[in-house]
Amino acid sequence: MEFVLSKHSTVSYLLGVAICLALWTAAAERFPSIIVPSPEATVLAAVELAMDRSFWSMTVLPTLSRALVGGAVAATIGIGFGLIAGYSRLANGVLEPPRLILSAVPAPVLVILLLLWFGTNDKTIILSVAILLTPLFFVASRDGLRGVDTKLVEMASVYRFPLRQRLSLVVAPALAISILPATRVGVANGLRLCILAEILVASSGFGEEIALSRQYLETEKLFALVLLLVLLIVCLEWSLDRLMHRNSLKPG
């Protein structure tokens, strides 16, 4: 049964890719290449970029490192305060308004404000990613802690489990169920936010390359950058999916 479901999932996934390619090809035939380049031209441009070592060192690496640092800061702060809010209703009431404010602030507005406060440097980009992703991890950890099975907690108390075992066997699995999907969402959002900040800050990375491609009307390169970014996110999400799958197979 597991094999059949996996096979059907792969077929439906490939069908979705085929539909996207068909729509892209139809649009490329309908509009000039300067507006919508063909899939073939985009793939060739993407291969050319991928074969260039400087592309990885000057474009991919800066964006990935900023997104990683910003995401790590967001996870640390968000999970920390989320656990406090999940444990204390008073703390949750105090922390909920800041969480709502950060969730409601548009990303371009926040980046512009940080640009005014900190200038055109990596700090602005990293802070943009960290601030905008913190509410995601906050909600995930808070709700995950609230989702801990009370019967398991009572059983651990009756059998007098040590604190370490209570955390690893009762609390950690409940947190993983909510934090791992949040991390998966955070990967894609973190990269998008990082690129947005790079465009506004005029910093090196994907953002700079996208801005230059738009400025010089290099549409094929622009589409190729987007394609490579999508492939990068797919690889990262696939890795997280494997991690989530292994975690779900571990005995409780």
Sequence and secondary structure as in RCSB ss.txt:
>XXXX:A:sequence
MEFVLSKHSTVSYLLGVAICLALWTAAAERFPSIIVPSPEATVLAAVELAMDRSFWSMTVLPTLSRALVGGAVAA
TIGIGFGLIAGYSRLANGVLEPPRLILSAVPAPVLVILLLLWFGTNDKTIILSVAILLTPLFFVASRDGLRGVDT
KLVEMASVYRFPLRQRLSLVVAPALAISILPATRVGVANGLRLCILAEILVASSGFGEEIALSRQYLETEKLFAL
VLLLVLLIVCLEWSLDRLMHRNSLKPG
>XXXX:A:secstr
 HHHHHHHHHHHHHHHHHHHHHHHHHHHHHS TTTS  HHHHHHHHHHHHT HHHIIIIIHHHHHHHHHHHHHHH
HHHHHHHHHHHH HHHHHHHHHHHHHHHHS HHHHHHHHHHHH SSHHHHHHHHHHHHHHHHHHHHHHHHHTS H
HHHHHHHHTT  HHHHIIIIIHHHHHHHHHHHHHHHHHHHHHHHHHHHHHHT TTHHHHHHHHHHTT HHHHHHH
HHHHHHHHHHHHHHHHHHHHHHHHS  
